[in-house]
């Protein structure tokens, strides 16, 4: 049995904001259920925000600030806790989110997603950086946990043909994808790459949490971004609809990958 995962430390910024929100709410005699009703969240989600386990969106903060008559104090705190107005570096520790998620949907342009990479493939992608390879392989342990997430890998067809490392590396990687696809908690689907489609814009991972809230990790040329902004999530939902419409069913994807491995990398 795989070892139980140790829960990562909470973000000090989230904890600080949550504590101040709770103090201000209690000072006004308002209940969590009232805040939940005003902001269209569940009581559990508001509780997670106050406990420092979930990031509050700006729209949430603006509504609550107005209701509590905070005169912008809560908004100012939220802005102060965002580095240069950007929530990425401070609000989300992605490995923590990845580890706590109940479902992950991964789409990666041109290469195989990190959670599905073999050691040799990861080493080639990461240019031999042993520390980075070890960290990536450590993250993959969530696939082996009894309480691990359901994971869907939407594999760009071009990633099956694009050489990374040696032919042996590629063959091993494709065989690993097939093996992963046979696990009960993993789905692998090949996204046929012909034509232009919204998925050509970037790679991303969408994490669904136990309370059904969602957080996305989006790769850019400069750095990875994390967001739970409803507008961003709505756009990703539209992209996912398009990608899934182009994806082969799981059994056909397995056959497709096996065929590429035999014909291209043997």
C-alpha positions as CSV (number, residue, x, y, z in Angstrom):
1,X,0.0,0.0,0.0
2,X,1.5,3.4,-0.9
3,X,2.3,5.7,2.0
4,X,-0.3,8.3,3.1
5,X,0.4,11.7,1.7
6,X,1.5,14.4,4.1
7,X,-0.7,17.4,3.8
8,X,1.3,20.5,2.5
9,X,1.5,23.6,4.6
10,X,-1.2,26.2,4.0
11,X,-0.4,29.5,2.4
12,X,0.3,32.3,4.9
13,X,-1.5,34.8,2.6
14,X,-4.6,32.7,2.5
15,X,-4.6,32.2,6.2
16,X,-4.1,35.9,6.9
17,X,-7.0,36.9,4.6
18,X,-9.3,34.2,6.0
19,X,-8.7,35.3,9.6
20,X,-9.4,38.9,8.8
21,X,-12.5,38.0,6.9
22,X,-13.8,36.0,9.8
23,X,-13.0,38.8,12.3
24,X,-14.9,41.3,10.2
25,X,-17.8,39.0,9.7
26,X,-18.2,38.2,13.3
27,X,-17.8,41.8,14.3
28,X,-20.9,42.6,12.2
29,X,-22.8,39.5,13.6
30,X,-23.1,38.0,10.1
31,X,-23.2,34.2,9.5
32,X,-21.2,32.2,7.0
33,X,-24.5,31.1,5.5
34,X,-25.4,34.7,4.8
35,X,-22.1,35.3,3.1
36,X,-22.6,32.1,1.1
37,X,-26.0,33.2,-0.1
38,X,-24.8,36.6,-1.1
39,X,-21.8,35.3,-3.1
40,X,-23.5,32.2,-4.6
41,X,-21.1,29.8,-2.8
42,X,-21.8,27.0,-0.4
43,X,-21.3,27.4,3.3
44,X,-18.5,24.9,3.1
45,X,-16.7,27.0,0.5
46,X,-17.0,30.1,2.6
47,X,-15.6,28.1,5.5
48,X,-12.6,27.0,3.4
49,X,-11.9,30.7,2.5
50,X,-12.0,31.6,6.2
51,X,-9.8,28.7,7.1
52,X,-7.2,29.7,4.5
53,X,-7.8,26.6,2.3
54,X,-9.4,28.4,-0.7
55,X,-8.7,31.6,-2.5
56,X,-11.4,34.2,-2.6
57,X,-12.1,35.7,-6.0
58,X,-12.1,39.5,-6.4
59,X,-15.9,39.5,-7.0
60,X,-16.4,37.6,-3.8
61,X,-14.3,40.1,-1.9
62,X,-16.1,43.1,-3.4
63,X,-19.6,41.7,-2.5
64,X,-18.5,40.9,1.1
65,X,-16.7,44.2,1.6
66,X,-19.9,46.0,0.6
67,X,-22.1,43.9,2.8
68,X,-19.9,44.2,5.9
69,X,-19.5,48.0,5.3
70,X,-15.7,47.5,5.3
71,X,-15.2,50.7,3.2
72,X,-12.7,48.9,0.9
73,X,-10.6,47.5,3.7
74,X,-11.2,43.9,2.7
75,X,-10.5,44.7,-0.9
76,X,-7.3,46.5,0.0
77,X,-6.1,43.5,2.0
78,X,-6.9,41.2,-0.9
79,X,-4.9,43.4,-3.2
80,X,-2.0,43.6,-0.8
81,X,-1.8,39.9,-0.6
82,X,-1.6,39.6,-4.4
83,X,1.9,40.3,-5.6
84,X,1.7,43.2,-8.0
85,X,-2.0,42.5,-8.4
86,X,-1.2,39.0,-9.6
87,X,-2.5,36.0,-7.6
88,X,-0.2,33.4,-9.1
89,X,2.9,33.4,-6.9
90,X,1.2,33.7,-3.6
91,X,-2.3,32.2,-3.7
92,X,-1.7,28.7,-5.0
93,X,0.8,26.1,-4.3
94,X,0.1,23.9,-7.4
95,X,1.6,20.6,-6.0
96,X,-0.8,21.0,-3.0
97,X,-3.8,21.6,-5.3
98,X,-2.7,18.7,-7.5
99,X,-2.4,16.5,-4.5
100,X,-5.7,17.5,-2.9
101,X,-7.8,17.3,-6.2
102,X,-10.4,14.6,-6.7
103,X,-10.1,15.0,-10.5
104,X,-7.4,16.2,-12.9
105,X,-7.8,16.9,-16.6
106,X,-4.5,17.3,-18.3
107,X,-3.9,18.7,-21.8
108,X,-0.3,19.2,-23.0
109,X,0.8,20.6,-26.4
110,X,3.3,18.6,-28.4
111,X,4.7,16.5,-25.5
112,X,3.4,14.0,-22.9
113,X,2.0,15.5,-19.7
114,X,4.4,15.5,-16.7
115,X,2.3,13.2,-14.6
116,X,2.5,10.6,-17.4
117,X,6.2,10.8,-18.3
118,X,8.6,8.0,-17.9
119,X,12.0,8.8,-16.1
120,X,13.9,8.7,-19.4
121,X,11.3,10.9,-21.2
122,X,11.3,13.4,-18.3
123,X,15.1,13.5,-18.2
124,X,15.2,14.3,-21.9
125,X,12.5,17.0,-21.5
126,X,14.2,18.5,-18.5
127,X,17.7,18.4,-20.1
128,X,19.1,16.0,-17.6
129,X,18.3,18.1,-14.5
130,X,18.2,15.2,-12.0
131,X,16.5,17.3,-9.2
132,X,13.7,18.4,-11.5
133,X,13.3,14.8,-12.8
134,X,13.0,13.5,-9.2
135,X,10.5,16.2,-8.3
136,X,8.4,15.3,-11.3
137,X,8.5,11.6,-10.5
138,X,7.5,12.3,-6.9
139,X,4.4,14.2,-8.1
140,X,3.4,11.1,-10.1
141,X,2.8,9.2,-6.8
142,X,-0.6,10.7,-6.6
143,X,-1.6,8.2,-9.4
144,X,-0.8,5.3,-7.0
145,X,-2.6,6.6,-3.9
146,X,-5.8,4.8,-2.9
147,X,-7.4,8.3,-2.3
148,X,-5.8,9.7,-5.4
149,X,-7.6,11.7,-8.1
150,X,-9.4,10.5,-11.2
151,X,-7.1,11.6,-14.0
152,X,-7.8,12.2,-17.7
153,X,-4.9,12.8,-20.1
154,X,-5.9,14.4,-23.3
155,X,-2.9,13.6,-25.4
156,X,-2.0,15.8,-28.4
157,X,-1.6,13.4,-31.4
158,X,1.7,15.2,-32.4
159,X,3.2,14.2,-29.0
160,X,3.1,10.6,-30.1
161,X,5.3,11.4,-33.2
162,X,7.5,14.2,-31.8
163,X,10.9,12.6,-30.9
164,X,12.0,13.2,-27.3
165,X,15.3,11.4,-26.5
166,X,15.9,8.1,-28.4
167,X,13.5,5.9,-30.3
168,X,13.7,3.5,-27.3
169,X,12.7,6.4,-25.0
170,X,9.6,7.1,-27.2
171,X,8.6,3.5,-27.4
172,X,8.9,3.1,-23.6
173,X,6.9,6.3,-23.1
174,X,4.1,5.2,-25.4
175,X,3.9,1.8,-23.8
176,X,3.7,3.5,-20.4
177,X,0.8,5.6,-21.7
178,X,-1.0,2.3,-22.7
179,X,-0.3,0.9,-19.2
180,X,-1.6,4.0,-17.5
181,X,-4.8,3.9,-19.6
182,X,-5.6,0.4,-18.2
183,X,-5.7,1.8,-14.6
184,X,-9.2,2.3,-13.2
185,X,-8.4,5.9,-12.1
186,X,-6.8,7.0,-15.4
187,X,-8.3,7.8,-18.8
188,X,-6.0,8.4,-21.8
189,X,-7.5,9.9,-25.0
190,X,-5.7,11.0,-28.1
191,X,-6.8,14.4,-29.5
192,X,-6.5,14.2,-33.2
193,X,-4.3,17.1,-34.3
194,X,-5.6,18.0,-37.8
195,X,-6.8,21.6,-38.2
196,X,-6.9,24.6,-36.0
197,X,-8.7,24.4,-32.7
198,X,-8.7,26.4,-29.4
199,X,-6.4,23.8,-27.7
200,X,-3.5,25.0,-29.9
201,X,-3.1,28.0,-27.6
202,X,-1.6,26.5,-24.5
203,X,-1.2,23.5,-22.2
204,X,-3.2,23.3,-19.0
205,X,-4.4,21.2,-16.1
206,X,-7.8,21.6,-14.6
207,X,-8.2,20.5,-11.0
208,X,-11.6,19.7,-9.4
209,X,-11.6,19.8,-5.6
210,X,-13.7,17.9,-3.1
211,X,-16.2,20.8,-2.9
212,X,-16.4,20.8,-6.7
213,X,-14.6,24.1,-7.0
214,X,-12.0,24.2,-9.8
215,X,-8.5,25.7,-10.2
216,X,-6.5,25.7,-13.4
217,X,-2.8,25.6,-14.1
218,X,-2.0,27.2,-17.5
219,X,1.4,27.1,-19.1
220,X,2.8,30.1,-20.8
221,X,6.2,30.8,-22.5
222,X,7.3,32.7,-19.4
223,X,5.8,30.8,-16.5
224,X,2.9,28.7,-15.3
225,X,-0.2,30.6,-14.1
226,X,-2.8,29.4,-11.7
227,X,-6.4,30.7,-11.6
228,X,-9.8,30.1,-10.2
229,X,-11.3,33.1,-11.9
230,X,-14.8,32.2,-13.3
231,X,-14.1,33.9,-16.6
232,X,-10.9,31.9,-17.0
233,X,-12.5,28.7,-16.0
234,X,-15.4,29.3,-18.4
235,X,-13.0,29.8,-21.3
236,X,-11.2,26.5,-20.4
237,X,-14.5,24.7,-20.3
238,X,-15.2,25.8,-23.9
239,X,-11.7,24.7,-24.9
240,X,-12.3,21.3,-23.2
241,X,-15.6,20.8,-25.1
242,X,-13.7,21.3,-28.4
243,X,-10.8,19.0,-27.4
244,X,-13.1,16.2,-26.2
245,X,-15.0,16.5,-29.5
246,X,-11.7,15.7,-31.3
247,X,-10.6,13.0,-28.9
248,X,-10.8,9.3,-29.7
249,X,-12.6,7.1,-27.2
250,X,-10.3,5.4,-24.6
251,X,-10.2,2.0,-26.3
252,X,-9.5,3.5,-29.8
253,X,-6.9,5.8,-28.2
254,X,-5.1,2.8,-26.7
255,X,-5.1,1.1,-30.1
256,X,-3.9,4.3,-31.8
257,X,-1.0,4.7,-29.4
258,X,0.0,1.0,-29.8
259,X,0.0,1.4,-33.6
260,X,2.2,4.5,-33.5
261,X,4.6,2.7,-31.1
262,X,5.0,-0.3,-33.4
263,X,5.1,1.6,-36.7
264,X,7.1,4.7,-35.7
265,X,9.3,3.8,-32.7
266,X,10.2,0.1,-33.3
